[in-house]
Structure formats: C-alpha cells, structure tokens
Amino acid sequence: MRHTKRLLSPGTIPGMFLLVLLSACQSLDLSKQEAALGPSANPVTVDNVTRNDRLAKLGAQQHPRILATYGGEYKDPKLERMVAKIVGKLTLVSENPNQTYRITILNSPNINAFALPGGYVYVTRGLLALANDSAEVAAVIAHEMAHVTANHGIQRQQKEAEAAITGRVVSEVLHDDIAGREALLRGKLRLAQFSRNQELQADAVGIKSIGEAGYDPFASARFLQSMEAYTSFRSVSGATDASLDFLATHPATPQRIELAMGHARRIGAPGVGTTDRDAFLNGIDGILYGDTPDEGYVRGRTFLHPKLGVTFTVPTGFSIDNSANAVMATGPGEIAIRFDGAQLASGSSLTDYIKSGWVSGLDESTVRPTMLNGMPAATARASADRWQFDILVVSAGEKVYRFLTAAPKGSSALLPTSQAVTRSFRVLSPAEQAAIKPLRIRVVTVKPGETIGTLAARMQGTDRKLDLFRLLNALPPGGAVSVGDRVKIISE
C-alpha cells in the first residue's frame, strides 16, 4: 500500500467488498522510490524499437501506462544483463529478424509477462523469481515475442472493435437492446476462443524458437507447471492481485501443458538443449521479492509500513494482499478487511468525514468519536445488499487511515474481527522503522546435513515456509535436495 490514495466514491463500498471476496484486490503513494529500486538509467536490454514504425508508436503510447500499473522499471544491471543475453539468443532465431524489441523488467511482485505492438515486451520481477533457469525465462519471452511477430495485439483490437460494432448495429438498427447485448456476448465468446488460439500459436512458435536458440524446449511445460502450482498456492494464501497475473491472460490448462510437451518432443528427447541454470541463479540472486518499501510489507498476518510508520495484524485464518491502492485481507466466513488512507478537508472532524458521502448505506446514528491506542478516531456501521460493514477512521500523526470490515448480514463475526484488527493498529517506533528491511531472493548452496526442512526454515515473510520453498524451487511433493545444489530462499 502506497501513500494516501484517492477516496472511495459513494456507493462503492459494497461493490468493493463483493469484488474482494471473489478475487484479490489492489494497495497508499510515496513519490520517490529508494534508488536501489528505481528505474534503470542505462538498461542493458534491447532498446532500439524502430521510431517510425506505426506499431511501435502504438506500443510507445501504452508504455507509460504499463509502467504506472506495474510499479515502473526494476533496476538491477546484473539481472538486466542476464535477460539481455536470453533476448539476444532469441532474436537471432526470430521468425521476423527485422523486428526489434524493448524488454522491460517491471518492478512488480505479480507474476506476469506480456507484449505490446511494436516490440514492447515486459516481464515482472515476480515472474523471474518463480522461474528456475534461463530456459524457462526464454520460453516466456519467446512466447511474447511470438505475439509481436504475429501481430496478435493488433488482431485482438480489431476483433474487439468488430464485436462492439456488431452489438451496436444490432441494437440501433433493430432497436433491440437485448439482441444487441446477445450479439456482443457472442462476439466476446468468439474473442475468447480467438485469444486461446493465439496463446496456443504463441506457445508453438515460442517452443520452436527456444529449441533453435539452444535452450531446453521442455522448459515451457515446466514453467506452465510452476504456474499451476503458484495458482494453487495463491488460492490458499490469498496472494496478489489476480487481474495482474500471467494466468489471467495465459491459462495453464493440463491440455496446454501436454501440447507444450508434444511440441518439445518433436525437437528432441528430454535433456536436449541447455537450461543455463547457473547464469540464471547468478542473475536473480538478491532481487527484491514481494512488496517494495513504498508499499509496505506483509510478514505473515502483519502489515508493516516503515515509511508511513504504522502496523497492524489481522486475525488467525486471514491472508493479506498488499497492492498500490489498499491493503486487503480475506478470511473465513466471507469476511473482508480493507485498509487505506484518506484526505480530510481542512477543519473537518473525523465524524464529519465519515458522514461526507463516501459510505453507501451509512447509519448516521452509529457514528461515534473515540480513541484508538491514544489516537483520535471515529467509528460507524453501514449496510448494503447482503453486507454489513464496520468502519473506523483514525488519525495517526498528520495522516488519516481507514479500516473497513465487511461480513455477510447476520454474521456474528463482524464486530470481533473489526475490533481485533483495529486494536492492533499502532505507530512504529523509529527503531522499528529502521529495522524493517525488504525481502529478497537469496541463492544458497546446499551443505552437508541440510534438508528441504532446514532450508525452508530459513524462509522469511511467510507462514507457509515449506510450501513456498517447494514452489520457488519447483520441488514436487517427495522431492529432495542434494549437497551442492543451488536453491532459492527468501530473506532480508
């Protein structure tokens, strides 16, 4: 969660919680990042997209929006060199040797990769943290390069426009809104099939490319399997914003994995090609993992924001998702918690603020001033549709924060949950603020006597140490490590 963000408009609270109960949500906004996490001034990756290319101009128009959505570029010359080496090999065997590429590493913990028209290709540091060798990264990038060379982005825009026009024509010519909506729905279904076909086509081209570049062609299937494991882990942990993740647009079905295996077998038997694992591990060693200092950190059930100087803990059974607009937590019984920042008009009281129109279904008779751990606060109750809400706003220093807890109507857990989380809210001491460090991927070599259990015990920032260790290192149940193996752990 970044610094104080925009407020909720009237009527948005019920919808907001309906959304968070179905999927993860977004996070408060500091204007400057630490230098170590900022954009690269001299990226080593390919960066000579043709200036006069019409498609490149389309990509260039969207590039700033991508950076804004995904936290900007991630600066790490060592990592950039590793990715640049992979891109260089793929470019040599590209189906369109005249196409140039700009590869951007995005400063986002979400696991995603995508391409824009004109050769703009993006991978997140979250995706690089999940991968386990250079061949897997090559498979992802080759897949996105295939989208570029096939002009899939332009084709999709055309299909979307056709679907919208068809729906509008049916609605206006026949004066039938229902028929228009049905036509639009049919268009969207065809578009979904079209998109799936594009994904499978990009898979086939990408696997062929990595094989020709000398990489292990089975890497594509391996990474898709890691993505499935990640999805399973996320469904339990409540991890990050699903709308920003790779599987939101790149479904990893068993059929797709089997097709990827088939494409690889046509190139050679397992073991063909290089994984270049050591170069990959050298490149990712030390990269930021999870949240940035500007958004605060999640440590198990506790959220800490050293720059804002506040912390709170959610109850047992809840999982936290921290993003650019808010901190969200979901737990048993369809209960959800949202924490974010607010801006009060000059001279406005906390009770006046609660009544200012941003709460839909507010019961004004419940608005009360109070104190929370020595800080001025105000509470209220609201309801809408099938939801009931407990609201608290608190003033800490020069900033105002909001806690909104939602539960289904009739649930007896609303007040105990709200009280548990809000009573844990406090200001961090200067010493505590200074002691909080970001988590990073650390590559370690397995020593005699070490096991998966002892290595997983060194993981920080998660309550599910063993599960996350296995996920990051692509270790199946029953899998083991051997002396001399290099593995990834998460620590400060």
C-alpha positions in Angstrom: 0.0 0.0 0.0 1.4 3.3 -1.0 0.9 6.8 0.5 -2.6 8.3 0.8 -4.7 7.4 -2.2 -8.0 8.5 -3.8 -11.1 8.1 -1.8 -14.0 5.8 -2.4 -16.9 7.4 -4.2 -20.5 7.0 -2.9 -21.8 3.5 -3.4 -18.5 1.8 -3.9 -18.1 0.0 -0.6 -20.5 -2.9 -1.2 -19.2 -3.5 -4.7 -15.6 -3.2 -3.4 -16.1 -6.0 -0.9 -18.0 -8.2 -3.3 -15.0 -7.9 -5.5 -12.5 -8.7 -2.8 -14.5 -11.8 -1.8 -14.3 -13.1 -5.4 -10.6 -12.3 -6.0 -7.7 -10.3 -4.7 -7.7 -6.5 -4.8 -5.3 -3.7 -5.3 -3.0 -1.0 -2.4 -1.3 4.1 0.0 1.8 6.5 -2.6 5.2 7.8 -1.9 6.5 10.0 -4.6 10.0 8.6 -4.6 11.4 5.1 -4.5 14.7 4.1 -3.0 17.5 4.5 -5.5 18.1 0.7 -5.5 14.6 0.1 -6.6 14.2 2.8 -9.2 14.2 2.8 -13.0 17.4 1.8 -14.8 19.1 4.8 -16.2 21.1 2.7 -18.6 19.2 -0.6 -19.3 21.3 -3.3 -20.9 18.3 -4.9 -22.5 17.4 -4.5 -26.2 16.1 -0.9 -26.6 16.1 0.2 -30.3 12.4 -0.1 -31.3 12.0 1.4 -34.7 10.9 5.0 -34.2 9.0 5.3 -37.4 7.2 2.0 -37.1 3.4 2.6 -36.8 3.1 -0.4 -34.4 6.0 0.9 -32.3 4.1 4.1 -31.9 1.1 2.2 -30.6 3.3 0.4 -28.1 5.0 3.7 -27.1 1.7 5.3 -26.3 0.8 2.4 -23.9 4.3 2.1 -22.4 3.9 4.8 -19.7 0.6 3.2 -18.6 2.2 -0.2 -18.2 5.0 1.3 -16.1 2.4 3.1 -13.9 0.3 0.0 -13.4 3.3 -2.3 -12.6 5.4 -0.1 -10.4 7.9 1.2 -13.0 11.1 -0.4 -14.2 13.1 -2.6 -11.9 16.8 -1.5 -11.7 19.3 -4.3 -11.5 22.2 -4.3 -14.1 23.1 -7.9 -13.3 19.5 -9.1 -13.9 19.2 -6.9 -17.0 22.4 -8.5 -18.4 21.0 -12.0 -17.8 17.7 -11.1 -19.6 19.5 -9.3 -22.4 21.6 -12.5 -23.1 18.5 -14.5 -23.4 16.8 -12.0 -25.7 19.9 -11.8 -27.9 19.8 -15.5 -28.5 16.1 -15.5 -29.3 16.4 -12.5 -31.6 18.9 -14.5 -33.8 16.3 -17.2 -34.5 13.2 -15.0 -34.6 10.7 -15.6 -37.4 11.0 -11.9 -38.1 14.7 -11.0 -37.9 13.9 -7.3 -38.8 11.7 -6.9 -35.6 13.5 -5.2 -32.8 12.5 -5.5 -29.1 12.4 -3.4 -26.0 12.4 -5.7 -23.0 11.4 -4.1 -19.7 11.7 -5.7 -16.3 8.7 -4.4 -14.2 9.0 -3.7 -10.5 6.0 -5.8 -9.6 5.7 -8.9 -7.4 2.9 -10.1 -9.6 3.8 -13.0 -12.0 3.2 -11.8 -15.5 4.7 -11.3 -19.0 3.0 -9.7 -22.0 3.8 -7.8 -25.2 2.6 -4.7 -27.0 2.6 -3.9 -30.7 5.9 -2.7 -32.0 8.2 -5.0 -30.0 7.5 -3.9 -26.4 7.9 -7.0 -24.2 7.5 -7.0 -20.4 8.4 -9.4 -17.6 7.9 -8.8 -13.9 10.5 -9.5 -11.3 7.8 -11.7 -9.7 7.9 -13.9 -12.7 11.7 -14.1 -12.7 11.6 -15.1 -9.1 9.3 -18.0 -9.9 11.3 -19.3 -12.8 14.2 -21.7 -12.2 16.5 -21.4 -15.1 17.3 -19.4 -18.2 15.4 -21.8 -20.5 12.2 -21.1 -18.6 12.7 -17.3 -18.9 13.5 -17.8 -22.6 10.2 -19.8 -23.0 8.2 -16.9 -21.6 9.9 -14.2 -23.6 9.8 -16.3 -26.8 6.1 -16.7 -26.3 5.6 -12.9 -26.0 7.9 -12.3 -29.0 5.7 -14.7 -31.0 2.7 -12.5 -30.1 4.6 -9.5 -31.5 5.7 -11.1 -34.8 2.2 -12.4 -35.4 0.6 -9.0 -34.7 -1.7 -10.6 -32.2 -2.2 -7.4 -30.3 -3.5 -5.6 -33.4 -5.6 -8.6 -34.4 -7.2 -8.6 -30.9 -8.0 -4.9 -31.1 -9.7 -5.5 -34.5 -11.7 -8.4 -33.1 -12.8 -6.3 -30.1 -13.9 -3.5 -32.4 -15.8 -5.9 -34.6 -17.7 -7.3 -31.6 -18.5 -3.9 -30.2 -19.7 -2.6 -33.7 -21.9 -5.7 -34.2 -23.6 -5.2 -30.9 -24.2 -1.5 -31.5 -25.5 -2.1 -35.0 -28.0 -4.8 -33.9 -29.1 -2.6 -31.0 -29.6 0.6 -33.1 -30.9 -0.9 -36.4 -33.3 -3.4 -34.7 -34.0 -1.1 -31.8 -33.5 -4.1 -29.6 -31.1 -3.7 -26.7 -31.4 -7.4 -25.6 -30.5 -8.6 -29.1 -27.6 -6.1 -29.1 -26.3 -7.4 -25.8 -26.6 -11.0 -27.1 -24.7 -10.1 -30.2 -22.0 -8.5 -28.1 -21.8 -11.6 -25.9 -21.4 -13.9 -28.9 -18.6 -11.6 -30.1 -16.9 -11.9 -26.7 -17.2 -15.7 -26.8 -15.6 -15.7 -30.2 -12.9 -13.3 -29.0 -12.1 -15.6 -26.1 -11.7 -18.6 -28.5 -9.6 -16.4 -30.7 -7.4 -15.4 -27.8 -7.0 -19.1 -26.8 -5.9 -19.9 -30.3 -3.4 -17.0 -30.2 -1.9 -18.4 -26.9 -1.5 -21.9 -28.4 0.0 -20.5 -31.6 2.4 -18.4 -29.5 3.3 -21.5 -27.4 4.2 -23.5 -30.6 6.3 -20.7 -32.1 8.0 -19.9 -28.8 9.0 -23.5 -28.1 10.3 -23.8 -31.6 12.3 -20.6 -31.0 13.9 -21.7 -27.8 14.9 -25.0 -29.2 16.5 -23.3 -32.2 18.3 -20.9 -29.8 19.8 -24.0 -28.0 17.6 -23.9 -24.9 15.8 -26.8 -23.4 12.4 -26.9 -25.2 10.7 -28.7 -22.3 11.2 -25.5 -20.2 7.9 -24.1 -21.4 5.9 -27.1 -20.0 7.9 -26.9 -16.7 7.1 -23.2 -16.3 3.4 -23.8 -17.0 3.5 -26.5 -14.3 5.1 -24.0 -11.9 2.3 -21.5 -12.8 -0.3 -24.1 -11.9 1.5 -24.7 -8.6 1.6 -21.0 -8.0 -2.1 -20.7 -8.7 -2.8 -23.4 -6.2 -0.6 -21.8 -3.6 -2.3 -18.4 -4.2 -5.8 -19.8 -3.8 -4.9 -20.9 -0.3 -2.7 -17.9 0.7 -4.8 -15.1 -1.0 -1.6 -13.8 -2.5 -1.6 -11.0 -5.1 -4.0 -9.2 -7.4 -5.1 -11.9 -9.8 -6.0 -9.4 -12.5 -2.3 -8.6 -12.9 -1.1 -12.1 -13.1 0.1 -14.3 -16.0 -2.7 -16.8 -15.7 -5.4 -14.1 -16.1 -4.5 -14.0 -19.8 -2.4 -17.1 -20.2 -4.5 -20.1 -18.8 -2.2 -23.0 -17.9 -4.6 -25.9 -18.5 -3.4 -29.6 -18.5 -4.2 -29.7 -22.2 -1.9 -26.7 -22.8 0.9 -28.3 -20.8 0.5 -31.6 -22.7 0.6 -29.7 -26.0 3.8 -27.9 -24.9 5.3 -31.3 -24.1 4.4 -32.5 -27.5 6.0 -29.5 -29.3 9.2 -30.1 -27.2 9.3 -33.9 -28.1 9.3 -33.0 -31.8 12.5 -31.1 -31.2 14.2 -33.8 -29.1 14.2 -36.0 -26.1 14.3 -34.6 -22.5 17.8 -33.4 -21.8 18.3 -31.7 -25.2 19.3 -28.1 -25.0 20.7 -26.1 -22.2 18.9 -24.7 -19.1 21.8 -22.3 -18.3 20.6 -22.5 -14.6 23.7 -21.2 -13.0 23.7 -18.0 -15.1 20.0 -17.5 -14.2 20.6 -18.0 -10.5 23.5 -15.6 -10.6 21.2 -13.1 -12.2 18.4 -13.3 -9.8 20.4 -13.6 -6.6 19.5 -10.6 -4.4 16.5 -9.3 -6.4 13.6 -7.8 -4.5 10.9 -10.3 -3.5 7.3 -9.2 -2.7 6.4 -5.6 -1.8 8.5 -2.5 -2.2 9.4 -0.1 0.6 6.9 2.4 -0.8 4.0 -0.1 -0.4 4.9 -1.6 2.9 5.5 -5.2 3.8 3.4 -8.2 4.6 5.0 -10.5 7.2 2.6 -13.4 7.8 -0.5 -11.8 9.2 1.1 -8.5 10.0 1.3 -5.4 7.7 4.2 -3.0 8.4 4.8 0.3 6.6 8.2 1.7 7.6 7.8 4.9 5.6 4.3 5.6 6.9 5.3 4.3 10.3 2.2 2.2 11.0 1.4 -1.5 11.5 -1.5 -3.8 12.2 -2.2 -7.6 12.4 -5.2 -9.5 11.0 -6.8 -12.4 12.9 -5.8 -16.0 12.5 -7.1 -17.5 9.3 -6.8 -14.3 7.3 -4.5 -13.7 4.5 -3.2 -10.2 3.4 -2.9 -8.8 -0.1 -1.0 -5.6 -0.3 -1.2 -3.5 -3.5 -1.0 0.0 -4.8 -4.4 1.2 -3.6 -5.1 -0.6 -0.4 -4.3 -3.5 1.9 -6.9 -6.2 1.6 -7.4 -9.2 3.9 -9.8 -12.1 3.5 -10.8 -14.7 6.0 -13.3 -17.4 7.0 -17.0 -16.7 6.6 -16.6 -14.3 3.6 -15.2 -11.6 5.9 -13.0 -9.0 4.3 -11.0 -6.1 5.6 -9.7 -3.0 3.7 -7.1 -0.6 5.0 -6.2 2.6 3.1 -5.5 6.3 3.5 -7.9 9.2 3.5 -7.7 13.0 3.0 -9.7 15.3 5.2 -10.9 18.7 4.2 -9.3 21.5 6.3 -11.2 21.9 9.6 -13.2 18.7 9.1 -13.6 16.3 12.0 -13.3 12.5 11.7 -17.1 12.1 12.4 -17.8 14.8 9.7 -15.6 12.8 7.3 -17.5 9.6 7.8 -20.7 11.4 7.0 -19.3 13.1 3.9 -20.9 10.7 1.4 -18.2 8.1 0.6 -20.0 5.4 2.7 -23.0 3.8 1.0 -25.7 2.6 3.4 -24.3 4.6 6.4 -26.3 4.5 9.6 -25.5 8.0 10.8 -26.9 7.2 14.3 -23.9 4.9 14.8 -21.2 7.5 14.1 -19.2 8.0 17.2 -15.9 9.7 18.1 -13.5 7.5 20.1 -9.8 7.0 20.8 -7.7 4.1 19.5 -4.5 3.4 21.3 -4.2 7.1 22.2 -5.1 8.3 18.7 -8.2 10.2 17.7 -10.7 8.0 15.8 -14.3 7.6 14.8 -16.5 4.5 14.2 -19.7 3.8 12.3 -21.8 1.0 10.9 -23.3 0.6 7.4 -25.2 -2.0 5.4 -25.9 -2.6 1.7 -27.4 -5.5 -0.2 -26.4 -8.6 1.8 -23.4 -7.0 3.5 -22.9 -5.3 6.8 -19.9 -3.0 7.5 -17.9 -1.8 10.5 -16.0 1.5 9.7 -13.1 3.1 11.6 -11.1 6.2 10.7 -8.1 7.1 12.8 -5.7 10.0 12.8 -2.0 9.0 13.2 0.4 11.9 13.1 -0.5 14.0 10.1 -2.3 11.2 8.3 -5.7 9.6 8.4 -6.4 6.0 7.8 -9.5 3.9 7.2 -10.4 0.4 8.3 -13.5 -1.1 6.6 -14.6 -4.6 7.7 -17.3 -6.4 5.8 -19.3 -9.5 6.6 -22.5 -11.1 5.4 -25.6 -9.8 7.1 -26.4 -12.0 10.1 -22.7 -12.9 10.7 -21.7 -12.5 14.4 -18.1 -12.3 13.4 -18.1 -8.7 12.1 -17.5 -6.8 15.3 -15.0 -9.2 16.9 -13.0 -9.2 13.6 -13.1 -5.4 13.3 -12.0 -4.9 16.9 -9.2 -7.4 16.6 -7.6 -5.8 13.6 -8.2 -2.1 14.6 -7.0 -2.6 18.2 -3.7 -4.0 16.8 -3.1 -0.7 14.8 -0.2 1.3 16.2 2.6 3.7 15.3 6.0 2.2 14.8 8.9 3.5 16.8 11.9 5.0 14.9 14.0 1.9 15.8 11.3 -0.4 14.5 11.0 1.5 11.2 14.8 1.3 10.7 14.9 -2.4 11.4 12.4 -3.3 8.7 14.1 -4.5 5.5 12.7 -5.7 2.2 12.7 -9.4 1.4 15.0 -10.6 -1.4 15.7 -13.8 -3.3 18.9 -15.4 -1.9 20.6 -18.2 -3.8 22.3 -20.6 -1.4 24.3 -23.9 -1.9 23.0 -26.9 0.0 25.6 -28.0 2.6 26.0 -31.5 4.2 23.3 -32.2 6.7 20.9 -29.6 5.2 17.4 -30.8 4.1 14.4 -29.2 2.5 13.0 -28.7 6.0 16.1 -26.9 7.4 16.4 -24.7 4.2 12.7 -23.9 4.3 13.0 -22.9 8.0 15.3 -20.0 6.8 12.5 -18.5 4.7 11.1 -15.2 5.9 7.9 -13.3 5.3 5.6 -16.3 5.1 3.8 -18.7 7.4 3.9 -21.4 4.8 7.7 -21.7 4.6 7.9 -25.3 3.3 5.2 -24.8 0.7 6.7 -21.6 -0.7 10.2 -23.1 -0.7 9.0 -26.0 -2.8 7.1 -23.7 -5.1 10.1 -21.3 -5.7 12.4 -24.3 -6.4 9.9 -26.4 -8.4 10.3 -29.3 -6.0 7.4 -31.8 -6.1 6.0 -33.5 -3.0 8.6 -36.0 -2.0 11.3 -34.2 -3.9 14.6 -33.7 -2.1 17.8 -31.6 -2.4 21.4 -32.8 -2.6 24.6 -31.4 -1.4 25.9 -28.9 -3.8 22.5 -28.0 -5.2 21.8 -24.3 -5.5 18.4 -23.2 -4.3 16.4 -20.1 -3.7 15.3 -18.9 -0.3 13.6 -15.6 0.8 15.3 -13.5 3.5 16.1 -9.9 4.2 
